[in-house]
């Protein structure tokens, strides 16, 4: 009978990992939940009472004996589910015990129910014993979320989540792998010894053949001396020729055998080489799998890897790779959409695959906290810091933290490396000082040495387009200067944009603005989702809407502004955000963000123009300073202005002044260090908003 049906492969390994997860961490976390709900002594009394009352369903005899043994560690999922349902005071989920819970139901009973169903479908009643890559990824994420929520209920840490992270990639049979490697090296050693013996035999054969040649020479001399016996000599010489011919044939066969041996030895070397490569891959996998990465960091790395799939190395990228090897800080600067983040993320992923500890950070405090313990210093740590002193505009508070902690940061950079991305106009602010302005560590994507040339643009475009664009279109598109890498990514991520053709690259702001205006008129759910993301300053977790009063207020405001029904459920906006992923938004963990700063700027510009009062009320104060301009009716100047500037007329001065006052003396009163000069501060803040005229946009 053929065993091909039962042959082991990565799909059967997926199934085995899933079964281990169910019978291991999933079962253990349920046992801890049971221990929290009731003690073994109380459980025994409840079961005896349940039996005496002859309740249904009845408990199995073997399960009854296990309960009386008071050892929760031997309780299987079937018994645990029976006890949760019949012996504990756990509230049934919305669809009641025994039924599939609703996807959005995060209750304790719903998660217990999900583990029971997984055990029945993929272990107890399974008809197949393999999982495809995609099914495995989906089910592993599903089971990880269940365990995360159960541990959240227990409030004891992330022990079982960490076990699942390690179980997902660890070797399923490390002892067998080591045994096979040892066996292979033993066979290789034996073969080398055998080949040495064969070389000795060949050498001896050559010496024997040399002696035969000597004898043949002597015979010729004797033949000259014994001319009288010509007949005997001819016969003897004929026999010698026959023997000589046989010897040549034998030597020819030996040469053939040696050739076959060389070929076999070559195949063995190939096998050993492949084995070494596999061992290195296993080592790399183990390096990454043992890295102490938080679930959020892993979500971020998955997002980076997805974005990195179309990344094409450029002169600037190679310069960053070269520079970070020789020094511990590299700052990549340039305009929005020029590829700053893509480059440092690509380099960081390369270091992570080599076993380095890679950590995304968002503050100076996180930089200092990321300094590794002495035992991990040899491993290597690389930090990735996007927009360290502001995103939309220069952030005075963040810049002050760099100044206050500059010695601590310098101390960290003696032992760890850090990749930083920062917009050029922010980095060039006169208030920026210190290590971020060290020209020896700055790579400017806008200078002649590092900006994209036409060949690099063409290569990037061809990688995204996969041959669908004509040479004529490519020659026109590569003339684009602003946002080029980002536009390629956005254009080919949404087939609906293909109908716009070259306009997408020639007028990207107008295309994006037209799309948002279309949502406002024809697809209000989409517009409402983007408005809510603006109100939440580019960070929205839909599940928090029901928990956070402030967030709930913003949600209701977005519904009102977009003329949506007031009873619209948060999950409706959540489903809409899912559909916008890939062009307008991205999702990291359970939090949505704008796909890129460019998309956020266009959306905020449209929103700010439509709803100036709400923009003044909710926007970040740094954004207001940079993007809002008070338009005077009698100002006729024609100055060049930022394309995303939002103009407000005189009637909004009062609202803006109130916002500035509250920002200084209201929510941030505890941080104010200028209690003796309120009028001077207020005057300074208002003065940062100048009156202007809608000049030529750049």
C-alpha positions as CSV (number, residue, x, y, z in Angstrom):
1,X,0.0,0.0,0.0
2,X,1.4,3.5,-0.9
3,X,2.3,5.8,2.0
4,X,2.2,9.0,-0.2
5,X,-1.2,9.9,1.4
6,X,0.5,9.9,4.8
7,X,3.7,11.6,3.8
8,X,4.9,14.4,6.2
9,X,5.1,17.9,4.8
10,X,4.8,21.5,6.0
11,X,0.9,21.2,5.8
12,X,0.8,18.2,8.1
13,X,3.3,20.1,10.3
14,X,0.8,23.0,10.4
15,X,-1.9,20.6,11.6
16,X,0.4,19.1,14.2
17,X,1.2,22.6,15.5
18,X,-2.5,23.5,15.7
19,X,-3.2,20.3,17.6
20,X,-0.4,21.0,20.0
21,X,-1.8,24.5,20.6
22,X,-5.3,23.1,21.4
23,X,-4.1,20.4,23.7
24,X,-1.3,22.6,25.2
25,X,-1.7,26.3,25.9
26,X,-5.5,26.4,25.0
27,X,-6.3,23.6,27.5
28,X,-4.0,25.0,30.2
29,X,-5.5,28.5,30.0
30,X,-9.0,26.9,30.4
31,X,-7.7,25.0,33.5
32,X,-6.5,28.3,35.0
33,X,-9.9,29.9,34.3
34,X,-11.6,26.9,36.1
35,X,-9.2,27.3,39.0
36,X,-10.2,31.0,39.2
37,X,-13.9,30.1,39.1
38,X,-14.0,27.3,41.7
39,X,-11.7,25.3,44.0
40,X,-11.3,21.5,43.6
41,X,-13.0,21.0,46.9
42,X,-16.1,23.1,46.0
43,X,-16.1,21.6,42.5
44,X,-16.5,18.1,44.0
45,X,-19.4,19.2,46.1
46,X,-21.1,20.8,43.1
47,X,-20.7,17.6,41.0
48,X,-22.1,15.4,43.7
49,X,-25.1,17.7,44.1
50,X,-25.5,17.8,40.3
51,X,-25.5,13.9,40.2
52,X,-27.9,13.6,43.2
53,X,-30.4,15.8,41.4
54,X,-30.1,13.7,38.3
55,X,-29.6,16.7,36.1
56,X,-29.1,16.5,32.3
57,X,-26.7,16.1,30.6
58,X,-25.2,13.6,33.0
59,X,-21.5,13.5,33.7
60,X,-19.4,10.6,32.3
61,X,-18.1,8.1,34.8
62,X,-14.5,8.6,33.9
63,X,-14.9,12.4,34.1
64,X,-16.5,12.0,37.6
65,X,-13.5,10.1,38.8
66,X,-11.2,12.8,37.4
67,X,-13.2,15.5,39.3
68,X,-12.9,13.5,42.6
69,X,-9.1,13.3,42.0
70,X,-8.9,17.1,42.3
71,X,-6.1,17.4,39.8
72,X,-7.1,20.1,37.2
73,X,-4.0,19.3,35.0
74,X,-5.6,16.0,33.7
75,X,-9.0,17.7,32.8
76,X,-9.5,17.6,29.0
77,X,-11.4,20.2,26.9
78,X,-14.6,18.2,26.9
79,X,-14.7,17.9,30.7
80,X,-13.7,21.5,31.2
81,X,-16.5,22.7,28.9
82,X,-19.0,20.5,30.8
83,X,-17.9,22.0,34.1
84,X,-17.9,25.6,32.8
85,X,-21.4,25.2,31.5
86,X,-23.0,23.3,34.4
87,X,-21.0,23.9,37.5
88,X,-19.8,27.5,37.2
89,X,-21.7,30.8,37.3
90,X,-20.4,32.0,34.0
91,X,-22.9,34.0,32.0
92,X,-23.8,32.3,28.7
93,X,-22.9,34.3,25.6
94,X,-25.5,35.9,23.4
95,X,-26.3,32.8,21.4
96,X,-26.3,30.6,24.5
97,X,-24.1,27.5,25.3
98,X,-23.7,24.9,22.6
99,X,-23.9,27.4,19.7
100,X,-21.4,29.4,17.6
101,X,-20.9,32.8,19.3
102,X,-21.2,36.0,17.4
103,X,-17.8,37.1,15.9
104,X,-17.9,40.4,17.9
105,X,-18.8,38.7,21.2
106,X,-15.6,38.9,23.4
107,X,-17.2,37.4,26.6
108,X,-15.6,34.6,28.6
109,X,-18.2,32.1,27.6
110,X,-17.9,32.9,24.0
111,X,-14.1,32.2,24.0
112,X,-14.7,29.0,25.9
113,X,-17.2,28.0,23.3
114,X,-14.8,28.8,20.5
115,X,-12.1,26.5,21.9
116,X,-14.7,23.7,22.2
117,X,-15.7,24.1,18.5
118,X,-12.0,24.2,17.4
119,X,-11.3,21.0,19.3
120,X,-14.3,19.2,17.7
121,X,-13.7,20.5,14.2
122,X,-9.9,20.2,14.0
123,X,-9.1,17.4,16.5
124,X,-12.0,15.4,17.8
125,X,-13.9,15.0,14.5
126,X,-11.2,15.9,12.0
127,X,-11.2,14.0,8.6
128,X,-8.1,15.6,7.3
129,X,-4.7,16.1,9.0
130,X,-3.2,19.0,7.1
131,X,-3.6,22.8,6.9
132,X,-2.6,25.0,4.0
133,X,-0.4,28.0,4.7
134,X,-3.3,30.5,4.5
135,X,-5.7,28.4,6.6
136,X,-2.9,27.9,9.2
137,X,-2.2,31.7,9.3
138,X,-5.9,32.5,9.8
139,X,-6.6,29.9,12.4
140,X,-3.4,30.6,14.3
141,X,-4.3,34.3,14.5
142,X,-7.8,33.3,15.6
143,X,-6.6,31.0,18.4
144,X,-4.0,33.6,19.5
145,X,-6.8,36.2,19.9
146,X,-8.8,33.8,22.0
147,X,-5.9,33.0,24.3
148,X,-5.1,36.8,24.5
149,X,-8.7,37.6,25.7
150,X,-8.7,34.7,28.2
151,X,-5.4,35.8,29.7
152,X,-6.9,39.3,29.8
153,X,-9.7,37.9,31.9
154,X,-7.2,36.1,34.2
155,X,-5.0,39.2,34.5
156,X,-1.9,37.0,35.0
157,X,0.3,38.2,32.1
158,X,1.0,36.8,28.6
159,X,2.5,33.4,29.4
160,X,0.3,31.4,27.0
161,X,0.5,34.1,24.3
162,X,4.3,33.8,24.5
163,X,4.1,30.0,24.2
164,X,1.9,30.3,21.1
165,X,4.5,32.7,19.5
166,X,7.3,30.2,20.1
167,X,5.2,27.2,19.1
168,X,4.3,28.8,15.7
169,X,7.8,28.5,14.4
170,X,9.8,26.1,16.6
171,X,11.3,22.8,15.4
172,X,8.7,20.0,15.8
173,X,11.4,17.3,16.3
174,X,14.8,18.9,17.1
175,X,16.4,15.6,18.2
176,X,15.7,13.9,14.9
177,X,17.1,16.9,13.0
178,X,20.3,16.7,15.1
179,X,20.5,12.9,14.6
180,X,20.1,13.2,10.8
181,X,22.8,15.9,10.7
182,X,25.2,13.7,12.7
183,X,24.4,10.7,10.5
184,X,25.1,12.7,7.3
185,X,28.4,13.9,8.7
186,X,29.4,10.3,9.7
187,X,28.6,9.1,6.2
188,X,30.6,11.9,4.7
189,X,33.6,11.0,6.9
190,X,33.4,7.4,5.9
191,X,33.2,8.3,2.3
192,X,36.3,10.5,2.5
193,X,38.2,7.6,4.1
194,X,37.0,5.2,1.4
195,X,38.0,7.6,-1.3
196,X,41.5,7.8,0.3
197,X,41.8,4.0,0.1
198,X,40.8,4.1,-3.5
199,X,43.4,6.7,-4.3
200,X,46.0,4.4,-2.6
201,X,44.8,1.4,-4.7
202,X,45.1,3.5,-7.9
203,X,48.6,4.6,-7.0
204,X,49.6,0.9,-6.4
205,X,48.1,0.0,-9.8
206,X,50.2,2.7,-11.5
207,X,53.4,1.3,-9.9
208,X,52.5,-2.2,-11.0
209,X,51.9,-1.0,-14.5
210,X,55.3,0.7,-14.4
211,X,57.0,-2.6,-13.4
212,X,55.1,-4.3,-16.2
213,X,56.6,-1.8,-18.7
214,X,60.1,-2.6,-17.3
215,X,59.5,-6.3,-17.8
216,X,58.3,-5.6,-21.4
217,X,61.5,-3.7,-22.1
218,X,63.6,-6.6,-20.8
219,X,61.6,-9.0,-22.9
220,X,62.4,-7.0,-26.0
221,X,66.1,-7.2,-25.1
222,X,65.8,-10.9,-24.6
223,X,63.9,-11.2,-27.9
224,X,67.0,-9.6,-29.7
225,X,69.3,-12.1,-28.0
226,X,67.1,-15.1,-28.8
227,X,66.6,-14.6,-32.5
228,X,67.1,-18.4,-33.1
229,X,63.8,-19.2,-31.4
230,X,61.7,-16.8,-33.6
231,X,58.6,-19.0,-33.6
232,X,58.4,-19.2,-29.8
233,X,59.2,-15.6,-29.4
234,X,56.3,-14.6,-31.8
235,X,53.9,-16.8,-29.9
236,X,55.1,-15.3,-26.6
237,X,54.9,-11.8,-27.9
238,X,51.4,-12.4,-29.2
239,X,50.3,-13.6,-25.8
240,X,52.0,-10.5,-24.3
241,X,50.0,-8.3,-26.7
242,X,46.7,-10.0,-25.6
243,X,47.6,-9.6,-21.9
244,X,48.6,-6.0,-22.6
245,X,45.2,-5.4,-24.3
246,X,43.3,-7.0,-21.4
247,X,45.3,-4.8,-19.0
248,X,44.3,-1.6,-21.0
249,X,40.6,-2.7,-20.8
250,X,40.9,-3.3,-17.1
251,X,42.5,0.1,-16.6
252,X,39.8,1.7,-18.7
253,X,37.1,0.1,-16.5
254,X,39.0,1.4,-13.5
255,X,39.0,5.0,-14.9
256,X,35.2,4.7,-15.5
257,X,34.8,3.6,-11.8
258,X,36.8,6.6,-10.7
259,X,34.7,8.9,-12.9
260,X,31.5,7.5,-11.3
261,X,33.0,7.9,-7.9
262,X,33.9,11.6,-8.6
263,X,30.3,12.2,-9.8
264,X,28.9,10.5,-6.6
265,X,31.3,12.6,-4.5
266,X,30.1,15.7,-6.2
267,X,26.5,14.8,-5.5
268,X,27.4,14.2,-1.9
269,X,29.1,17.6,-1.7
270,X,25.9,19.2,-3.1
271,X,23.8,17.3,-0.5
272,X,26.1,18.5,2.3
273,X,26.0,22.1,1.0
274,X,22.1,22.0,0.9
275,X,22.2,20.5,4.4
276,X,24.4,23.3,5.7
277,X,22.0,25.9,4.1
278,X,19.0,24.2,5.8
279,X,20.9,24.3,9.1
280,X,21.6,28.0,8.6
281,X,17.9,28.6,7.8
282,X,16.9,26.7,11.0
283,X,19.4,28.8,13.0
284,X,18.0,32.1,11.5
285,X,14.5,30.9,12.2
286,X,15.5,30.1,15.8
287,X,17.2,33.5,16.1
288,X,14.0,35.4,15.2
289,X,11.6,33.1,17.0
290,X,13.5,33.5,20.3
291,X,13.6,37.2,20.1
292,X,11.4,38.8,22.8
293,X,9.1,40.8,20.5
294,X,5.8,42.1,21.7
295,X,2.6,41.1,19.8
296,X,2.3,44.8,18.6
297,X,5.9,44.8,17.3
298,X,5.2,41.5,15.4
299,X,2.1,43.1,13.9
300,X,4.3,46.1,12.8
301,X,7.0,43.8,11.3
302,X,4.3,41.9,9.3
303,X,3.1,45.3,7.9
304,X,6.7,46.2,7.1
305,X,7.3,42.8,5.3
306,X,4.1,43.3,3.3
307,X,5.2,46.8,2.2
308,X,8.8,45.5,1.6
309,X,7.6,42.9,-0.9
310,X,7.8,45.5,-3.7
311,X,10.8,47.3,-2.4
312,X,13.7,48.0,-4.8
313,X,17.1,48.9,-3.5
314,X,18.4,52.3,-4.7
315,X,21.7,54.2,-4.4
316,X,20.3,56.0,-1.3
317,X,19.3,52.6,0.3
318,X,22.8,51.2,-0.3
319,X,24.3,54.3,1.2
320,X,22.2,53.9,4.4
321,X,23.2,50.2,4.6
322,X,26.8,51.1,4.3
323,X,26.6,53.9,6.8
324,X,24.8,52.0,9.5
325,X,27.5,49.4,9.5
326,X,30.2,51.9,10.4
327,X,28.3,54.1,12.8
328,X,25.4,53.8,15.2
329,X,23.1,56.6,14.0
330,X,21.7,57.3,10.5
331,X,19.1,60.0,9.8
332,X,17.2,59.7,6.5
333,X,15.5,62.9,5.5
334,X,13.5,64.1,2.5
335,X,10.0,65.2,1.5
336,X,6.8,63.4,2.3
337,X,6.4,60.3,0.1
338,X,10.1,60.1,-1.0
339,X,10.6,56.7,0.6
340,X,12.3,57.5,3.9
341,X,10.4,55.0,6.0
342,X,10.5,52.3,3.3
343,X,14.3,52.5,3.3
344,X,14.9,52.3,7.0
345,X,12.2,49.6,7.4
346,X,14.0,47.5,4.6
347,X,17.3,47.8,6.3
348,X,15.8,47.0,9.7
349,X,14.1,43.8,8.4
350,X,17.5,42.7,7.0
351,X,19.1,43.1,10.5
352,X,16.2,41.3,12.1
353,X,16.6,38.3,9.7
354,X,20.3,38.2,10.8
355,X,19.3,37.8,14.5
356,X,19.4,41.4,15.7
357,X,16.8,42.7,18.2
358,X,14.9,45.3,16.2
359,X,12.5,47.6,18.0
360,X,10.3,50.4,16.7
361,X,10.2,53.4,19.1
362,X,8.1,56.5,19.2
363,X,9.8,58.6,22.0
364,X,13.1,59.4,23.6
365,X,12.0,57.5,26.7
366,X,11.5,54.3,24.6
367,X,15.0,54.8,23.2
368,X,16.5,54.8,26.7
369,X,14.2,52.0,27.9
370,X,15.3,49.8,24.9
371,X,19.0,49.7,26.1
372,X,19.6,46.0,26.4
373,X,20.8,44.1,29.5
374,X,24.5,43.1,29.7
375,X,23.7,39.5,28.6
376,X,22.1,40.8,25.3
377,X,24.7,43.3,24.3
378,X,26.5,40.8,22.0
379,X,23.3,40.1,20.2
380,X,22.9,43.6,18.6
381,X,20.0,46.0,19.0
382,X,18.6,48.3,16.2
383,X,16.0,50.9,16.9
384,X,13.7,52.4,14.2
385,X,12.4,56.0,15.0
386,X,10.1,57.7,12.5
387,X,9.4,61.5,12.9
388,X,11.3,62.0,16.2
389,X,10.7,65.7,16.5
390,X,7.3,66.0,14.7
391,X,5.3,64.8,11.8
392,X,3.1,67.5,10.4
393,X,5.2,70.2,12.0
394,X,8.1,70.9,14.3
395,X,7.2,69.6,17.8
396,X,8.7,71.8,20.5
397,X,8.0,69.3,23.3
398,X,9.6,66.4,21.6
399,X,12.6,68.5,20.6
400,X,13.0,69.6,24.3
401,X,13.1,65.9,25.3
402,X,16.0,65.3,22.9
403,X,17.8,68.2,24.6
404,X,17.0,67.2,28.1
405,X,18.1,63.6,27.5
406,X,20.9,64.1,25.0
407,X,23.6,62.5,27.2
408,X,21.4,59.4,27.9
409,X,20.7,59.0,24.2
410,X,24.4,59.4,23.4
411,X,25.2,56.7,26.0
412,X,22.7,54.4,24.4
413,X,24.2,54.9,20.9
414,X,27.5,53.7,22.1
415,X,26.1,50.2,22.3
416,X,23.1,50.1,20.0
417,X,22.2,51.4,16.5
418,X,19.3,53.6,15.5
419,X,17.7,54.4,12.1
420,X,15.7,57.7,12.0
421,X,13.4,59.2,9.4
422,X,12.5,62.9,9.5
423,X,11.0,65.4,7.0
424,X,13.5,67.8,5.6
425,X,11.7,71.0,6.5
426,X,11.4,69.8,10.2
427,X,15.0,68.8,10.4
428,X,16.1,72.1,8.9
429,X,14.3,74.1,11.6
430,X,16.8,76.4,13.3
431,X,15.7,75.1,16.7
432,X,17.0,71.6,16.0
433,X,20.4,70.9,17.6
434,X,22.6,68.0,18.6
435,X,23.1,64.6,17.1
436,X,20.2,64.9,14.7
437,X,21.9,67.7,12.9
438,X,25.3,65.9,12.6
439,X,25.8,66.0,8.8
440,X,28.0,62.9,8.9
441,X,25.0,60.7,9.7
442,X,22.4,62.4,7.5
443,X,21.2,60.9,4.1
444,X,19.1,63.5,2.2
445,X,16.9,61.8,-0.4
446,X,16.5,65.1,-2.2
447,X,20.1,65.9,-3.0
448,X,21.7,65.1,-6.3
449,X,23.6,62.2,-4.9
450,X,20.7,60.3,-3.4
451,X,17.5,61.3,-5.2
452,X,15.9,58.8,-7.6
453,X,17.3,58.9,-11.1
454,X,15.3,58.0,-14.2
455,X,16.7,54.4,-14.2
456,X,15.7,53.8,-10.6
457,X,12.2,55.3,-11.2
458,X,11.8,53.0,-14.3
459,X,12.9,49.9,-12.3
460,X,10.4,50.8,-9.4
461,X,7.6,51.4,-11.9
462,X,8.3,48.1,-13.8
463,X,8.3,46.1,-10.6
464,X,4.9,47.5,-9.6
465,X,3.3,47.5,-13.1
466,X,4.5,44.0,-14.1
467,X,4.6,45.0,-17.8
468,X,1.1,46.5,-18.1
469,X,2.4,50.0,-19.0
470,X,3.7,51.0,-22.4
471,X,7.2,52.4,-22.8
472,X,5.7,55.8,-23.8
473,X,3.6,55.9,-20.5
474,X,6.7,54.9,-18.5
475,X,8.8,57.7,-20.0
476,X,6.1,60.3,-19.1
477,X,5.5,58.9,-15.6
478,X,9.2,59.0,-14.6
479,X,9.2,62.7,-15.0
480,X,7.3,62.9,-11.7
481,X,9.4,64.3,-8.9
482,X,7.1,64.5,-5.8
483,X,5.8,61.4,-4.0
484,X,7.1,59.0,-6.7
485,X,7.6,55.8,-4.7
486,X,4.3,56.4,-2.8
487,X,2.4,57.1,-6.0
488,X,3.6,53.8,-7.6
489,X,2.5,51.9,-4.5
490,X,-1.0,53.6,-4.3
491,X,-1.6,53.5,-8.1
492,X,-1.1,49.8,-8.4
493,X,-2.8,48.9,-5.1
494,X,-6.2,50.1,-6.4
495,X,-7.3,49.1,-9.9
496,X,-10.0,51.9,-9.8
497,X,-7.2,54.4,-10.1
498,X,-5.9,52.9,-13.4
499,X,-8.7,54.7,-15.3
500,X,-7.2,58.0,-14.3
501,X,-4.0,57.1,-16.1
502,X,-1.2,59.7,-16.1
503,X,-3.3,62.2,-14.2
504,X,-2.7,60.2,-11.1
505,X,1.0,60.9,-11.3
506,X,0.7,64.4,-12.7
507,X,-1.9,65.7,-10.2
508,X,-1.9,63.3,-7.3
509,X,-3.3,65.8,-4.8
510,X,-6.3,66.6,-7.1
511,X,-7.0,62.9,-7.7
512,X,-7.0,62.1,-4.0
513,X,-9.1,65.2,-3.2
514,X,-11.6,64.2,-5.9
515,X,-11.9,60.7,-4.5
516,X,-12.6,62.0,-1.0
517,X,-15.2,64.5,-2.3
518,X,-16.8,61.6,-4.2
519,X,-17.1,59.7,-0.9
520,X,-18.7,62.8,0.7
521,X,-21.5,62.9,-1.9
522,X,-21.9,59.2,-3.0
523,X,-20.5,57.0,-0.2
524,X,-21.0,58.6,3.1
525,X,-19.8,55.6,5.1
526,X,-16.3,55.9,3.5
527,X,-16.2,59.7,4.2
528,X,-17.4,59.2,7.8
529,X,-14.7,56.6,8.4
530,X,-12.0,59.1,7.2
531,X,-13.5,62.0,9.1
532,X,-13.4,59.9,12.3
533,X,-9.8,59.0,11.7
534,X,-9.0,62.8,11.3
535,X,-10.9,63.6,14.6
536,X,-8.9,60.9,16.3
537,X,-5.5,62.3,15.1
538,X,-4.7,59.3,12.9
539,X,-5.1,56.6,15.5
540,X,-8.5,54.7,15.9
541,X,-9.4,51.5,17.6
542,X,-13.0,50.8,16.7
543,X,-13.5,48.5,19.7
544,X,-12.7,51.4,22.1
545,X,-15.6,53.6,20.8
546,X,-18.0,52.0,23.3
547,X,-15.5,52.2,26.1
548,X,-14.2,55.7,25.8
549,X,-16.6,58.6,26.3
550,X,-14.3,61.1,24.5
551,X,-14.0,58.7,21.5
552,X,-17.7,58.1,21.6
553,X,-18.3,61.9,21.4
554,X,-16.1,62.1,18.3
555,X,-17.9,59.1,16.7
556,X,-21.3,60.8,17.2
557,X,-19.9,64.1,15.8
558,X,-18.6,62.3,12.7
559,X,-22.0,60.7,12.1
560,X,-23.7,64.2,12.5
561,X,-21.2,65.9,10.2
562,X,-21.5,63.3,7.5
563,X,-25.3,63.2,7.8
564,X,-25.3,59.5,8.8
565,X,-28.0,57.9,10.9
566,X,-27.5,58.5,14.6
567,X,-28.0,54.7,15.4
568,X,-25.2,53.7,13.1
569,X,-23.2,51.0,14.9
570,X,-19.4,51.4,15.3
571,X,-18.8,48.1,13.6
572,X,-20.3,49.6,10.4
573,X,-17.5,52.1,10.3
574,X,-15.1,49.3,11.2
575,X,-16.2,47.3,8.2
576,X,-15.8,50.4,6.0
577,X,-12.2,51.0,7.3
578,X,-11.4,47.3,6.3
579,X,-12.5,48.0,2.8
580,X,-10.3,51.1,2.6
581,X,-7.2,49.2,3.7
582,X,-4.4,49.4,1.1
583,X,-5.0,52.8,-0.3
584,X,-6.5,55.2,2.3
585,X,-5.8,53.4,5.5
586,X,-3.7,50.6,7.0
587,X,-4.2,48.5,10.1
588,X,-1.6,47.6,12.7
589,X,-2.8,45.3,15.4
590,X,-6.4,46.5,16.2
591,X,-5.7,50.1,15.4
592,X,-6.3,51.9,12.1
593,X,-4.0,54.7,10.7
594,X,-3.9,56.6,7.4
595,X,-1.9,54.7,4.8
596,X,0.6,57.5,4.5
597,X,1.1,61.1,5.6
598,X,0.2,62.3,2.1
599,X,-3.2,60.7,2.3
600,X,-3.7,62.1,5.8
601,X,-2.8,65.6,4.6
602,X,-5.2,65.6,1.7
603,X,-8.0,64.2,3.9
604,X,-7.3,66.7,6.6
605,X,-7.3,69.6,4.1
606,X,-10.7,68.5,2.7
607,X,-12.1,68.1,6.2
608,X,-10.7,71.3,7.5
609,X,-12.1,73.2,4.5
610,X,-15.5,71.6,5.0
611,X,-15.6,71.8,8.9
612,X,-13.4,74.7,10.1
613,X,-15.0,74.9,13.6
614,X,-14.5,71.2,14.3
615,X,-10.9,71.4,12.9
616,X,-10.1,74.2,15.4
617,X,-11.7,72.2,18.2
618,X,-10.0,68.8,17.7
619,X,-6.9,69.2,15.5
620,X,-3.4,69.0,17.0
621,X,-2.2,72.4,18.0
622,X,1.0,71.9,15.9
623,X,-1.2,71.1,12.9
624,X,-3.1,74.3,13.4
625,X,0.0,76.4,13.5
626,X,1.4,75.0,10.3
627,X,-1.7,74.5,8.2
628,X,-4.2,77.1,9.3
629,X,-4.0,80.7,7.9
630,X,-6.4,83.5,8.8
631,X,-7.5,85.2,5.6
632,X,-8.0,88.9,5.7
633,X,-10.5,90.5,3.3
634,X,-8.3,93.5,2.7
635,X,-5.0,91.7,2.2
636,X,-3.9,91.7,-1.4
637,X,-0.4,90.1,-1.1
638,X,0.5,87.3,-3.5
639,X,2.8,85.1,-1.5
640,X,3.6,81.4,-2.3
641,X,2.0,79.1,0.2
642,X,1.8,75.4,1.1
643,X,-0.7,73.5,-1.0
644,X,-2.4,72.1,2.1
645,X,-3.0,75.4,3.8
646,X,-6.5,75.8,5.2
647,X,-7.8,79.4,4.9
648,X,-10.2,80.7,7.6
649,X,-11.9,84.1,7.4
650,X,-12.2,86.6,10.3
651,X,-15.3,85.0,11.9
652,X,-13.2,82.1,13.2
653,X,-10.7,84.2,15.1
654,X,-12.7,83.9,18.3
655,X,-12.9,80.1,18.1
656,X,-9.2,79.9,17.3
657,X,-8.3,82.2,20.3
658,X,-10.5,80.1,22.6
659,X,-8.7,76.9,21.5
660,X,-5.3,78.5,22.1
661,X,-6.3,79.7,25.5
662,X,-7.6,76.3,26.5
663,X,-4.5,74.6,25.2
664,X,-2.3,76.8,27.4
665,X,-4.4,77.2,30.5
666,X,-6.9,74.3,30.3
667,X,-6.0,70.7,29.7
668,X,-2.2,71.4,29.8
669,X,-2.4,73.7,32.9
670,X,-0.2,71.3,34.9
671,X,2.6,71.5,32.3
672,X,2.6,75.3,32.0
673,X,5.8,76.9,33.3
674,X,4.8,80.5,32.6
675,X,2.2,81.2,35.3
676,X,3.5,84.8,35.7
677,X,3.3,85.8,32.0
678,X,-0.2,84.6,30.7
679,X,-0.8,87.6,28.6
680,X,2.7,87.4,26.9
681,X,2.1,83.7,26.1
682,X,-1.3,84.3,24.7
683,X,-0.1,87.0,22.5
684,X,2.8,84.8,21.3
685,X,0.4,82.0,20.4
686,X,-2.1,84.1,18.5
687,X,0.8,85.8,16.7
688,X,1.9,82.5,15.2
689,X,-1.3,82.6,13.1
690,X,-0.8,85.3,10.5
691,X,-3.3,87.0,8.3
692,X,-2.7,86.2,4.6
693,X,-4.2,86.0,1.1
694,X,-4.6,82.9,-1.0
695,X,-1.5,83.2,-3.0
696,X,0.1,80.8,-5.4
697,X,0.0,77.3,-4.0
698,X,3.2,75.2,-4.2
